[in-house]
Structures are given as structure tokens and as C-alpha cells.
Amino acid sequence: QVRLVESGGGSVQAGGPLRLSCAASGRTFSTYTMGWFRQAPGKERELVAAIIRTGGETYYANSVKGRFTISRDNAKNTVYLDMNSLKPEDTAVYYCAGDSMRSGLVIRTTPGAFGSWGQGTQVTVSS
């Protein structure tokens, strides 16, 4: 298990940018696929973006393609989510998560595949 702590959430006007960071503890961070999920009130938790351990492959939900960028710095045990052109519908609690499978070379998209979770950070986009 990896301990994850998110930061960078807040309130922003539509069209603006925001950067989320997720700091991981433990020496095995670089062996896991990492993801960012979000959950809006009354909705299911959904995978927004994910990145394999090498950074060589990424996944984005259709709703954020071209606007969000996921990246990781294994030397700093940190994964980032750069969000641009934010929309009110991006408003949600955003969670950093680590896949429970140690290969780190596969992207799985369901919440159940991720065994480590941060506490979440609120992102609010106003119109």
C-alpha cells in the first residue's frame, strides 16, 4: 500500500487552470500505475486520467481529453493533474489513487482496481 496526499484543489472560474498534486509515501511508488478519479454529488466515482509507472502510456476520460494532462515524477514520488479550460461540470472531489497491481504497466479503469486512495481534494468551477 502507498499513502497518498492530494493538494491543489480550490475554486476557479470557468476557463481557468488548476494543478493538482499527489504526494506518495513509500519506496514502491514508481512500480504502480497511478490515477486521478473524481466524484460529483449524486454521481459515481469515475476515472479521469491514469498513467503507467514509466509515464509512457496515459489514459483520459473523453470528457477531459485535450484539457487535462497527467504526469508523474518518480524521483519526487508525485503525480500531477494539470487541468485547463475548466468547466462547471468538472466540479467534484478529486482523488489520487494507486493501482493495486504491482506491474505498473497496465491501465485499469474501475475504482475497484485501485487499492490506495488519498483523502480527496475539492475542485469547484464557477460559471
C-alpha positions as CSV (number, residue, x, y, z in Angstrom):
1,Q,0.0,0.0,0.0
2,V,1.1,3.5,-0.7
3,R,-0.1,6.5,1.4
4,L,-1.3,9.3,-0.8
5,V,-1.9,13.0,0.0
6,E,-3.6,15.3,-2.5
7,S,-3.2,19.1,-2.7
8,G,-4.0,21.9,-5.1
9,G,-7.8,21.9,-5.1
10,G,-9.8,25.0,-4.8
11,S,-12.3,27.3,-6.5
12,V,-11.7,28.7,-10.0
13,Q,-13.8,30.4,-12.7
14,A,-14.7,28.6,-15.8
15,G,-12.0,28.6,-18.4
16,G,-9.3,28.8,-15.7
17,P,-6.5,26.4,-14.9
18,L,-5.7,24.4,-11.8
19,R,-3.0,21.9,-10.9
20,L,-3.5,19.0,-8.5
21,S,-0.6,17.2,-6.9
22,C,-0.5,13.9,-5.1
23,A,2.5,13.1,-2.9
24,A,3.1,9.4,-2.2
25,S,5.0,7.8,0.7
26,G,6.9,4.6,0.4
27,R,9.7,3.5,-1.9
28,T,7.4,1.5,-4.2
29,F,5.6,4.4,-5.8
30,S,7.4,4.0,-9.1
31,T,6.1,0.5,-9.5
32,Y,2.4,1.4,-9.7
33,T,0.1,2.8,-12.2
34,M,-1.5,5.9,-10.8
35,G,-4.8,7.6,-11.5
36,W,-7.0,10.5,-10.7
37,F,-10.6,9.9,-10.1
38,R,-13.4,12.3,-9.4
39,Q,-16.8,12.1,-7.8
40,A,-19.5,14.7,-8.0
41,P,-22.5,14.7,-5.7
42,G,-25.0,12.0,-6.6
43,K,-22.7,10.5,-9.2
44,E,-20.4,7.5,-9.3
45,R,-16.7,7.9,-8.9
46,E,-15.1,8.0,-12.4
47,L,-11.5,7.7,-13.6
48,V,-10.4,11.0,-15.1
49,A,-6.8,10.1,-16.0
50,A,-4.2,7.5,-15.4
51,I,-0.5,6.9,-16.1
52,I,1.7,3.8,-16.1
53,R,4.8,3.7,-13.9
54,T,7.1,4.8,-16.7
55,G,4.9,7.6,-17.9
56,G,4.9,6.1,-21.3
57,E,1.2,5.5,-21.5
58,T,-1.7,7.6,-20.3
59,Y,-5.5,7.3,-20.3
60,Y,-8.0,10.2,-20.3
61,A,-11.8,10.1,-20.0
62,N,-13.4,11.5,-23.1
63,S,-14.8,14.4,-21.1
64,V,-11.3,15.8,-20.3
65,K,-9.3,14.9,-23.3
66,G,-7.4,17.8,-24.6
67,R,-7.9,19.8,-21.4
68,F,-6.3,17.7,-18.7
69,T,-2.8,16.3,-18.5
70,I,-1.5,13.7,-16.1
71,S,2.2,13.4,-15.3
72,R,4.4,11.9,-12.7
73,D,7.9,12.4,-11.2
74,N,9.1,9.2,-9.7
75,A,12.1,10.9,-8.2
76,K,9.7,13.0,-6.1
77,N,7.1,10.3,-5.6
78,T,4.5,12.7,-7.0
79,V,1.8,12.5,-9.6
80,Y,0.2,15.6,-11.1
81,L,-3.0,16.6,-12.9
82,D,-2.9,19.8,-14.9
83,M,-6.4,20.9,-15.6
84,N,-7.1,23.7,-18.2
85,S,-10.2,25.2,-19.7
86,L,-12.1,24.1,-16.6
87,K,-15.9,23.8,-16.9
88,P,-18.6,23.9,-14.2
89,E,-19.2,20.2,-14.9
90,D,-15.6,19.5,-13.7
91,T,-16.7,20.4,-10.2
92,A,-16.1,17.3,-7.9
93,V,-13.9,15.9,-5.3
94,Y,-10.8,14.6,-6.9
95,Y,-9.0,11.6,-5.6
96,C,-5.5,10.3,-6.3
97,A,-5.3,6.5,-6.4
98,G,-2.7,3.8,-6.9
99,D,-3.5,0.6,-8.7
100,S,-3.2,-2.5,-6.5
101,M,-1.4,-4.5,-9.2
102,R,2.3,-4.1,-8.9
103,S,3.3,-4.4,-12.6
104,G,2.6,-0.7,-13.2
105,L,2.3,-1.3,-16.9
106,V,-1.4,-1.7,-17.3
107,I,-4.1,0.9,-17.0
108,R,-7.3,-0.4,-15.4
109,T,-10.3,2.0,-15.2
110,T,-12.5,0.8,-12.4
111,P,-12.3,2.1,-8.8
112,G,-12.0,-1.5,-7.5
113,A,-8.7,-2.0,-9.3
114,F,-7.1,0.7,-7.2
115,G,-6.0,-0.2,-3.7
116,S,-4.5,3.0,-2.4
117,W,-6.5,6.3,-2.1
118,G,-5.9,9.8,-1.0
119,Q,-8.4,11.7,1.1
120,G,-9.6,13.8,-1.8
121,T,-9.5,17.5,-2.7
122,Q,-12.4,19.6,-3.7
123,V,-12.4,21.4,-7.1
124,T,-15.2,23.9,-7.7
125,V,-15.6,25.6,-11.0
126,S,-18.0,28.6,-11.2
127,S,-19.6,29.9,-14.4
